Amino acid sequence: MHWLDSLLTAFYDAKWQVTDTQAIYYREIVGNAFGLGSALFGLRRSAWAWPVGIVGNVLLLTVFLGQAVGNDQGTPLYGQASRQVFFIATSVYGWWRWRRNRHAPGGAAVVPHWASPRQRAVVVALALSAVVLCFFVFRAVGAGFPVPWWYYLADSWIFVGSILATYAMARGWVEFWLCWIAVDLVGVPELLHFRYYPSAVLYAVYAGFVIWGFVVWLRVSRTAQAQRIDSPAMETVA
């Protein structure tokens, strides 16, 4: 299998040298392409969203670690990198949860619905606490890199918000699209600032896609709610 090792090594090292000090690794582009594919499957409520997303997560993990693993892209984005690990774990949960419903009427793996007020309150409280905790953790871990304080706050929200959005998607909550919008509003400027251009462009495109996804899931949730009102005994997929 020497040829396979050589092929994987060549792919891992392949990059576009933009300037003498800036390179774009092709695995960043491919990883983001898998991320977009995962989002498209998610829009269609297909369980394939999860395994496709996991492939992208693995590739992007190797990118966002930056100088920490020898990449010459520059500053490691610990929040961006760490969330890929949690994406994988959360995606396994989401894949399991959606596959349970693969034989549901209509072929959809989940029926979109809003989280309950209690669920929303608990999640928001936990998210705020996690952002504060991650801020201090990331600041301690990245003490050797010359970055402003706001970087750690932004990366903390990107990390926590992304995990929250992925978990909400697994539960079928319509709010998960709103979480992604909030993450993109912070993530795109940060990626541009640190010159991770393919990811920044993908995030910008993804933001428009997320708005569309929110509208689609909102319509489906309203239709499902109307059907539950008309047929109280009907079992729903959740």
Phi and psi in degrees as GROMACS dihedral restraints (atoms count N, CA, C in turn):
[ dihedral_restraints ]
;  ai    aj    ak    al  type     phi  dphi    fc
    3     4     5     6     1   -61.0    20    10
    4     5     6     7     1   -37.1    20    10
    6     7     8     9     1   -62.8    20    10
    7     8     9    10     1   -34.8    20    10
    9    10    11    12     1   -69.3    20    10
   10    11    12    13     1   -41.9    20    10
   12    13    14    15     1   -60.5    20    10
   13    14    15    16     1   -41.6    20    10
   15    16    17    18     1   -65.3    20    10
   16    17    18    19     1   -39.3    20    10
   18    19    20    21     1   -66.1    20    10
   19    20    21    22     1   -44.3    20    10
   21    22    23    24     1   -66.3    20    10
   22    23    24    25     1   -38.7    20    10
   24    25    26    27     1   -64.8    20    10
   25    26    27    28     1   -42.1    20    10
   27    28    29    30     1   -63.3    20    10
   28    29    30    31     1   -41.7    20    10
   30    31    32    33     1   -65.8    20    10
   31    32    33    34     1   -41.0    20    10
   33    34    35    36     1   -62.7    20    10
   34    35    36    37     1   -37.6    20    10
   36    37    38    39     1   -89.6    20    10
   37    38    39    40     1   -13.8    20    10
   39    40    41    42     1   -63.9    20    10
   40    41    42    43     1   132.3    20    10
   42    43    44    45     1  -155.7    20    10
   43    44    45    46     1   162.1    20    10
   45    46    47    48     1  -107.1    20    10
   46    47    48    49     1   114.8    20    10
   48    49    50    51     1   -82.8    20    10
   49    50    51    52     1    97.4    20    10
   51    52    53    54     1   -70.6    20    10
   52    53    54    55     1   -49.8    20    10
   54    55    56    57     1  -134.4    20    10
   55    56    57    58     1  -177.9    20    10
   57    58    59    60     1   -63.0    20    10
   58    59    60    61     1   -25.8    20    10
   60    61    62    63     1  -116.5    20    10
   61    62    63    64     1     0.6    20    10
   63    64    65    66     1  -131.1    20    10
   64    65    66    67     1   127.1    20    10
   66    67    68    69     1  -130.3    20    10
   67    68    69    70     1   150.5    20    10
   69    70    71    72     1  -116.5    20    10
   70    71    72    73     1   117.8    20    10
   72    73    74    75     1   -80.1    20    10
   73    74    75    76     1   137.5    20    10
   75    76    77    78     1   -64.8    20    10
   76    77    78    79     1   -26.2    20    10
   78    79    80    81     1   -68.0    20    10
   79    80    81    82     1   -21.7    20    10
   81    82    83    84     1   -68.6    20    10
   82    83    84    85     1   -41.1    20    10
   84    85    86    87     1   -67.1    20    10
   85    86    87    88     1   -46.6    20    10
   87    88    89    90     1   -65.4    20    10
   88    89    90    91     1   -41.6    20    10
   90    91    92    93     1   -60.7    20    10
   91    92    93    94     1   -41.5    20    10
   93    94    95    96     1   -70.0    20    10
   94    95    96    97     1   -30.6    20    10
   96    97    98    99     1   -64.8    20    10
   97    98    99   100     1   -41.2    20    10
   99   100   101   102     1   -64.6    20    10
  100   101   102   103     1   -36.2    20    10
  102   103   104   105     1   -62.0    20    10
  103   104   105   106     1   -41.9    20    10
  105   106   107   108     1   -66.7    20    10
  106   107   108   109     1   -39.2    20    10
  108   109   110   111     1   -62.0    20    10
  109   110   111   112     1   -39.2    20    10
  111   112   113   114     1   -61.9    20    10
  112   113   114   115     1   -41.0    20    10
  114   115   116   117     1   -64.8    20    10
  115   116   117   118     1   -38.2    20    10
  117   118   119   120     1   -65.0    20    10
  118   119   120   121     1   -42.1    20    10
  120   121   122   123     1   -65.4    20    10
  121   122   123   124     1   -35.8    20    10
  123   124   125   126     1   -64.2    20    10
  124   125   126   127     1   -39.9    20    10
  126   127   128   129     1   -59.6    20    10
  127   128   129   130     1   -38.5    20    10
  129   130   131   132     1   -84.3    20    10
  130   131   132   133     1     0.4    20    10
  132   133   134   135     1    58.2    20    10
  133   134   135   136     1    43.2    20    10
  135   136   137   138     1  -102.3    20    10
  136   137   138   139     1   139.1    20    10
  138   139   140   141     1   -64.5    20    10
  139   140   141   142     1   -15.2    20    10
  141   142   143   144     1   -65.0    20    10
  142   143   144   145     1   -14.9    20    10
  144   145   146   147     1   -56.9    20    10
  145   146   147   148     1   -34.0    20    10
  147   148   149   150     1   -78.2    20    10
  148   149   150   151     1   -52.1    20    10
  150   151   152   153     1   -64.5    20    10
  151   152   153   154     1   -36.0    20    10
  153   154   155   156     1   -63.4    20    10
  154   155   156   157     1   -41.7    20    10
  156   157   158   159     1   -64.5    20    10
  157   158   159   160     1   -36.5    20    10
  159   160   161   162     1   -62.0    20    10
  160   161   162   163     1   -40.3    20    10
  162   163   164   165     1   -60.0    20    10
  163   164   165   166     1   -45.3    20    10
  165   166   167   168     1   -63.3    20    10
  166   167   168   169     1   -38.4    20    10
  168   169   170   171     1   -61.1    20    10
  169   170   171   172     1   -43.3    20    10
  171   172   173   174     1   -62.7    20    10
  172   173   174   175     1   -43.8    20    10
  174   175   176   177     1   -65.3    20    10
  175   176   177   178     1   -44.3    20    10
  177   178   179   180     1   -70.5    20    10
  178   179   180   181     1   -27.3    20    10
  180   181   182   183     1   -59.2    20    10
  181   182   183   184     1   -42.5    20    10
  183   184   185   186     1   -70.6    20    10
  184   185   186   187     1   -20.0    20    10
  186   187   188   189     1   -84.2    20    10
  187   188   189   190     1   -49.6    20    10
  189   190   191   192     1   -74.1    20    10
  190   191   192   193     1   -11.8    20    10
  192   193   194   195     1   -71.5    20    10
  193   194   195   196     1   -15.0    20    10
  195   196   197   198     1    53.1    20    10
  196   197   198   199     1  -130.2    20    10
  198   199   200   201     1   -63.8    20    10
  199   200   201   202     1   -20.2    20    10
  201   202   203   204     1   -63.5    20    10
  202   203   204   205     1   -22.8    20    10
  204   205   206   207     1  -121.3    20    10
  205   206   207   208     1    20.9    20    10
  207   208   209   210     1    89.7    20    10
  208   209   210   211     1     2.7    20    10
  210   211   212   213     1   -67.9    20    10
  211   212   213   214     1   149.5    20    10
  213   214   215   216     1  -101.3    20    10
  214   215   216   217     1    22.5    20    10
  216   217   218   219     1   -76.2    20    10
  217   218   219   220     1   -25.0    20    10
  219   220   221   222     1   119.9    20    10
  220   221   222   223     1  -137.2    20    10
  222   223   224   225     1   -57.1    20    10
  223   224   225   226     1   126.3    20    10
  225   226   227   228     1   -67.1    20    10
  226   227   228   229     1   132.8    20    10
  228   229   230   231     1  -100.4    20    10
  229   230   231   232     1    91.9    20    10
  231   232   233   234     1   -64.8    20    10
  232   233   234   235     1   -35.5    20    10
  234   235   236   237     1   -66.0    20    10
  235   236   237   238     1   -43.9    20    10
  237   238   239   240     1   -63.4    20    10
  238   239   240   241     1   -40.6    20    10
  240   241   242   243     1   -71.5    20    10
  241   242   243   244     1   -45.6    20    10
  243   244   245   246     1   -62.8    20    10
  244   245   246   247     1   -36.2    20    10
  246   247   248   249     1   -68.0    20    10
  247   248   249   250     1   -24.8    20    10
  249   250   251   252     1   -63.4    20    10
  250   251   252   253     1   -37.7    20    10
  252   253   254   255     1   -63.9    20    10
  253   254   255   256     1   -45.9    20    10
  255   256   257   258     1   -70.5    20    10
  256   257   258   259     1   -30.7    20    10
  258   259   260   261     1   -58.2    20    10
  259   260   261   262     1   -44.3    20    10
  261   262   263   264     1   -61.5    20    10
  262   263   264   265     1   -46.6    20    10
  264   265   266   267     1   -63.9    20    10
  265   266   267   268     1   -45.1    20    10
  267   268   269   270     1   -68.0    20    10
  268   269   270   271     1   -34.0    20    10
  270   271   272   273     1   -66.8    20    10
  271   272   273   274     1   -35.2    20    10
  273   274   275   276     1   -61.3    20    10
  274   275   276   277     1   -42.9    20    10
  276   277   278   279     1   -63.8    20    10
  277   278   279   280     1   -46.9    20    10
  279   280   281   282     1   -63.2    20    10
  280   281   282   283     1   -40.2    20    10
  282   283   284   285     1   -61.7    20    10
  283   284   285   286     1   -45.1    20    10
  285   286   287   288     1   -62.4    20    10
  286   287   288   289     1   -44.3    20    10
  288   289   290   291     1   -67.3    20    10
  289   290   291   292     1   -42.6    20    10
  291   292   293   294     1   -72.3    20    10
  292   293   294   295     1   -35.0    20    10
  294   295   296   297     1   -67.0    20    10
  295   296   297   298     1   -25.5    20    10
  297   298   299   300     1   -61.1    20    10
  298   299   300   301     1   -26.8    20    10
  300   301   302   303     1  -106.3    20    10
  301   302   303   304     1    15.0    20    10
  303   304   305   306     1   -66.4    20    10
  304   305   306   307     1   -18.2    20    10
  306   307   308   309     1   -99.7    20    10
  307   308   309   310     1    14.5    20    10
  309   310   311   312     1   -68.6    20    10
  310   311   312   313     1   155.9    20    10
  312   313   314   315     1   -56.8    20    10
  313   314   315   316     1   135.4    20    10
  315   316   317   318     1    89.5    20    10
  316   317   318   319     1   -11.5    20    10
  318   319   320   321     1    80.4    20    10
  319   320   321   322     1    -2.2    20    10
  321   322   323   324     1   -80.2    20    10
  322   323   324   325     1   141.3    20    10
  324   325   326   327     1   -82.7    20    10
  325   326   327   328     1   -12.0    20    10
  327   328   329   330     1  -156.4    20    10
  328   329   330   331     1   149.0    20    10
  330   331   332   333     1  -105.0    20    10
  331   332   333   334     1   114.6    20    10
  333   334   335   336     1   -59.9    20    10
  334   335   336   337     1   139.6    20    10
  336   337   338   339     1  -157.3    20    10
  337   338   339   340     1   159.3    20    10
  339   340   341   342     1   -79.3    20    10
  340   341   342   343     1   147.5    20    10
  342   343   344   345     1   -67.2    20    10
  343   344   345   346     1   153.3    20    10
  345   346   347   348     1   -72.6    20    10
  346   347   348   349     1   158.6    20    10
  348   349   350   351     1   -54.3    20    10
  349   350   351   352     1   -39.1    20    10
  351   352   353   354     1   -66.6    20    10
  352   353   354   355     1   -44.7    20    10
  354   355   356   357     1   -60.7    20    10
  355   356   357   358     1   -41.0    20    10
  357   358   359   360     1   -65.0    20    10
  358   359   360   361     1   -42.1    20    10
  360   361   362   363     1   -65.1    20    10
  361   362   363   364     1   -42.9    20    10
  363   364   365   366     1   -64.3    20    10
  364   365   366   367     1   -45.2    20    10
  366   367   368   369     1   -64.6    20    10
  367   368   369   370     1   -42.7    20    10
  369   370   371   372     1   -63.3    20    10
  370   371   372   373     1   -43.3    20    10
  372   373   374   375     1   -62.4    20    10
  373   374   375   376     1   -44.4    20    10
  375   376   377   378     1   -65.5    20    10
  376   377   378   379     1   -38.6    20    10
  378   379   380   381     1   -64.9    20    10
  379   380   381   382     1   -44.4    20    10
  381   382   383   384     1   -62.7    20    10
  382   383   384   385     1   -42.6    20    10
  384   385   386   387     1   -63.4    20    10
  385   386   387   388     1   -40.1    20    10
  387   388   389   390     1   -67.3    20    10
  388   389   390   391     1   -36.1    20    10
  390   391   392   393     1   -62.9    20    10
  391   392   393   394     1   -44.4    20    10
  393   394   395   396     1   -63.2    20    10
  394   395   396   397     1   -45.0    20    10
  396   397   398   399     1   -62.6    20    10
  397   398   399   400     1   -46.3    20    10
  399   400   401   402     1   -64.2    20    10
  400   401   402   403     1   -34.2    20    10
  402   403   404   405     1   -55.8    20    10
  403   404   405   406     1   -48.8    20    10
  405   406   407   408     1   -71.6    20    10
  406   407   408   409     1   -35.9    20    10
  408   409   410   411     1   -66.8    20    10
  409   410   411   412     1   -49.1    20    10
  411   412   413   414     1   -64.7    20    10
  412   413   414   415     1   -35.0    20    10
  414   415   416   417     1   -66.9    20    10
  415   416   417   418     1   -37.3    20    10
  417   418   419   420     1   -70.1    20    10
  418   419   420   421     1   -42.6    20    10
  420   421   422   423     1   -66.8    20    10
  421   422   423   424     1   -39.5    20    10
  423   424   425   426     1   -96.0    20    10
  424   425   426   427     1    24.1    20    10
  426   427   428   429     1   -59.2    20    10
  427   428   429   430     1   -26.2    20    10
  429   430   431   432     1   -83.4    20    10
  430   431   432   433     1    -3.0    20    10
  432   433   434   435     1  -107.7    20    10
  433   434   435   436     1   134.4    20    10
  435   436   437   438     1   -78.3    20    10
  436   437   438   439     1    80.9    20    10
  438   439   440   441     1  -125.9    20    10
  439   440   441   442     1   151.4    20    10
  441   442   443   444     1   -70.3    20    10
  442   443   444   445     1   162.2    20    10
  444   445   446   447     1   -61.8    20    10
  445   446   447   448     1   -33.7    20    10
  447   448   449   450     1   -65.9    20    10
  448   449   450   451     1   -22.9    20    10
  450   451   452   453     1   -59.5    20    10
  451   452   453   454     1   -43.1    20    10
  453   454   455   456     1   -68.0    20    10
  454   455   456   457     1   -36.3    20    10
  456   457   458   459     1   -68.3    20    10
  457   458   459   460     1   -43.8    20    10
  459   460   461   462     1   -62.8    20    10
  460   461   462   463     1   -45.9    20    10
  462   463   464   465     1   -65.5    20    10
  463   464   465   466     1   -33.2    20    10
  465   466   467   468     1   -65.2    20    10
  466   467   468   469     1   -43.7    20    10
  468   469   470   471     1   -67.6    20    10
  469   470   471   472     1   -40.9    20    10
  471   472   473   474     1   -59.1    20    10
  472   473   474   475     1   -42.8    20    10
  474   475   476   477     1   -64.1    20    10
  475   476   477   478     1   -55.2    20    10
  477   478   479   480     1   -67.2    20    10
  478   479   480   481     1   -44.3    20    10
  480   481   482   483     1   -62.0    20    10
  481   482   483   484     1   -36.7    20    10
  483   484   485   486     1   -68.2    20    10
  484   485   486   487     1   -41.7    20    10
  486   487   488   489     1   -64.3    20    10
  487   488   489   490     1   -42.4    20    10
  489   490   491   492     1   -60.7    20    10
  490   491   492   493     1   -43.9    20    10
  492   493   494   495     1   -64.6    20    10
  493   494   495   496     1   -41.4    20    10
  495   496   497   498     1   -66.3    20    10
  496   497   498   499     1   -41.4    20    10
  498   499   500   501     1   -64.0    20    10
  499   500   501   502     1   -43.1    20    10
  501   502   503   504     1   -63.2    20    10
  502   503   504   505     1   -36.1    20    10
  504   505   506   507     1   -64.0    20    10
  505   506   507   508     1   -42.8    20    10
  507   508   509   510     1   -60.4    20    10
  508   509   510   511     1   -35.2    20    10
  510   511   512   513     1   -81.7    20    10
  511   512   513   514     1   -10.3    20    10
  513   514   515   516     1    82.2    20    10
  514   515   516   517     1    19.5    20    10
  516   517   518   519     1   -78.3    20    10
  517   518   519   520     1   133.2    20    10
  519   520   521   522     1   -61.8    20    10
  520   521   522   523     1   -28.0    20    10
  522   523   524   525     1   -60.0    20    10
  523   524   525   526     1   -18.3    20    10
  525   526   527   528     1   -62.4    20    10
  526   527   528   529     1   -32.0    20    10
  528   529   530   531     1   -66.7    20    10
  529   530   531   532     1   -37.8    20    10
  531   532   533   534     1   -66.4    20    10
  532   533   534   535     1   -36.6    20    10
  534   535   536   537     1   -61.0    20    10
  535   536   537   538     1   -42.3    20    10
  537   538   539   540     1   -65.6    20    10
  538   539   540   541     1   -36.9    20    10
  540   541   542   543     1   -61.1    20    10
  541   542   543   544     1   -44.8    20    10
  543   544   545   546     1   -64.4    20    10
  544   545   546   547     1   -36.4    20    10
  546   547   548   549     1   -67.9    20    10
  547   548   549   550     1   -42.8    20    10
  549   550   551   552     1   -64.1    20    10
  550   551   552   553     1   -34.7    20    10
  552   553   554   555     1   -62.4    20    10
  553   554   555   556     1   -27.2    20    10
  555   556   557   558     1   -97.0    20    10
  556   557   558   559     1   -39.0    20    10
  558   559   560   561     1   -67.3    20    10
  559   560   561   562     1   -40.1    20    10
  561   562   563   564     1   -62.9    20    10
  562   563   564   565     1   -50.9    20    10
  564   565   566   567     1   -60.0    20    10
  565   566   567   568     1   -38.4    20    10
  567   568   569   570     1   -64.9    20    10
  568   569   570   571     1   -45.2    20    10
  570   571   572   573     1   -64.8    20    10
  571   572   573   574     1   -37.5    20    10
  573   574   575   576     1   -65.2    20    10
  574   575   576   577     1   -41.6    20    10
  576   577   578   579     1   -61.1    20    10
  577   578   579   580     1   -39.5    20    10
  579   580   581   582     1   -97.4    20    10
  580   581   582   583     1    10.1    20    10
  582   583   584   585     1    67.0    20    10
  583   584   585   586     1    35.2    20    10
  585   586   587   588     1   -94.9    20    10
  586   587   588   589     1    72.9    20    10
  588   589   590   591     1   -66.1    20    10
  589   590   591   592     1   -44.1    20    10
  591   592   593   594     1   -58.6    20    10
  592   593   594   595     1   -41.6    20    10
  594   595   596   597     1   -67.5    20    10
  595   596   597   598     1   -37.5    20    10
  597   598   599   600     1   -64.1    20    10
  598   599   600   601     1   -44.6    20    10
  600   601   602   603     1   -63.7    20    10
  601   602   603   604     1   -44.1    20    10
  603   604   605   606     1   -62.2    20    10
  604   605   606   607     1   -41.9    20    10
  606   607   608   609     1   -62.7    20    10
  607   608   609   610     1   -38.7    20    10
  609   610   611   612     1   -65.1    20    10
  610   611   612   613     1   -43.3    20    10
  612   613   614   615     1   -65.7    20    10
  613   614   615   616     1   -41.1    20    10
  615   616   617   618     1   -62.0    20    10
  616   617   618   619     1   -32.8    20    10
  618   619   620   621     1   -60.5    20    10
  619   620   621   622     1   -43.2    20    10
  621   622   623   624     1   -66.0    20    10
  622   623   624   625     1   -39.0    20    10
  624   625   626   627     1   -63.7    20    10
  625   626   627   628     1   -38.4    20    10
  627   628   629   630     1   -63.5    20    10
  628   629   630   631     1   -40.3    20    10
  630   631   632   633     1   -61.3    20    10
  631   632   633   634     1   -43.6    20    10
  633   634   635   636     1   -62.2    20    10
  634   635   636   637     1   -45.0    20    10
  636   637   638   639     1   -60.5    20    10
  637   638   639   640     1   -39.2    20    10
  639   640   641   642     1   -61.4    20    10
  640   641   642   643     1   -43.6    20    10
  642   643   644   645     1   -62.7    20    10
  643   644   645   646     1   -42.8    20    10
  645   646   647   648     1   -63.6    20    10
  646   647   648   649     1   -49.0    20    10
  648   649   650   651     1   -65.1    20    10
  649   650   651   652     1   -35.1    20    10
  651   652   653   654     1   -62.7    20    10
  652   653   654   655     1   -42.9    20    10
  654   655   656   657     1   -63.8    20    10
  655   656   657   658     1   -43.2    20    10
  657   658   659   660     1   -64.4    20    10
  658   659   660   661     1   -40.3    20    10
  660   661   662   663     1   -64.5    20    10
  661   662   663   664     1   -37.7    20    10
  663   664   665   666     1   -67.7    20    10
  664   665   666   667     1   -40.0    20    10
  666   667   668   669     1   -64.1    20    10
  667   668   669   670     1   -43.1    20    10
  669   670   671   672     1   -64.4    20    10
  670   671   672   673     1   -38.2    20    10
  672   673   674   675     1   -65.4    20    10
  673   674   675   676     1   -40.7    20    10
  675   676   677   678     1   -64.4    20    10
  676   677   678   679     1   -37.6    20    10
  678   679   680   681     1   -68.1    20    10
  679   680   681   682     1   -35.7    20    10
  681   682   683   684     1   -67.2    20    10
  682   683   684   685     1   -36.0    20    10
  684   685   686   687     1   -67.6    20    10
  685   686   687   688     1   -40.8    20    10
  687   688   689   690     1   -71.6    20    10
  688   689   690   691     1   -32.5    20    10
  690   691   692   693     1  -130.1    20    10
  691   692   693   694     1    79.9    20    10
  693   694   695   696     1   -56.3    20    10
  694   695   696   697     1   -27.3    20    10
  696   697   698   699     1   -85.1    20    10
  697   698   699   700     1    -4.5    20    10
  699   700   701   702     1   -68.4    20    10
  700   701   702   703     1   134.0    20    10
  702   703   704   705     1   -84.7    20    10
  703   704   705   706     1   140.0    20    10
  705   706   707   708     1  -113.9    20    10
  706   707   708   709     1   155.9    20    10
  708   709   710   711     1   -88.3    20    10
  709   710   711   712     1   128.7    20    10
